[in-house]
């Protein structure tokens, strides 16, 4: 798989604040790439540099093999960006918002109407086209934000905490759309999120802490390195679970036992087959990984 984004030794400071320190990573074409960190870790600064909205102090940023400083106009056409906060004009209708944005890419006339219809069907907003944006709900507005980012069929979709505050139905719709576009168009998705279940679906994850990369890898690699596995064990007594000599907590109808990894869980089961008649083995979660790496819980909000 080719690299579609390459960032090498990126630095950015705001006076005395070092927002990004010696950041280097690559994103493969077609993958879902999760870029995680607490508020202030440097995620939004990196995205702003990637999108050409902010100048770096030093380092190299390439998109599709093009240097962002030498080919900014070309790079911008390859990117579609959904920011944390909506950039739609609340005084205009949905159609007018999309039409004005499309015109910047030379998408006009029949071509625009066809593309708008495609997106309205994909994101289910056909009935909202003539409604003023200020009168939309948060979920409705987010659908239009994503349509706006997709108008010019970008190769890379940047999603900066796209589902914060959305209801489960709208979140599912948005992720179904993203999955479909990745499958049909091999679109690359660059994601920041504080929902760890979304990060768990990524092909590759980077965790920032103190404006540097603290950990990276596939979700499975990170779970194996930083998170314990768990066994839910039912139908035994308190004395029996103590005999296993493993950390545990009481849950409804049973016990949750912490083990270092799946191999340890298997060994425990083989040693005590009489106790393991009703159980479940679960991998550690990305929440556990993030907490182990940074010592902090991940919450949403504005970021530098």
PyMOL commands that set and color helices and strands:
alter all, ss='L'
color gray80, all
select helices_A, chain A and resi 43-50+72-78+94-103+109-123+126-128+133-135+138-150+168-185+196-199+219-226+238-243+262-271+286-294
alter helices_A, ss='H'
color red, helices_A
select strands_A, chain A and resi 3-14+17-28+32-36+58-63+66-67+79-82+156-160+188-192+204-209+212-217+229-234+248-251+254-259+279-282
alter strands_A, ss='S'
color yellow, strands_A
deselect
rebuild
show_as cartoon
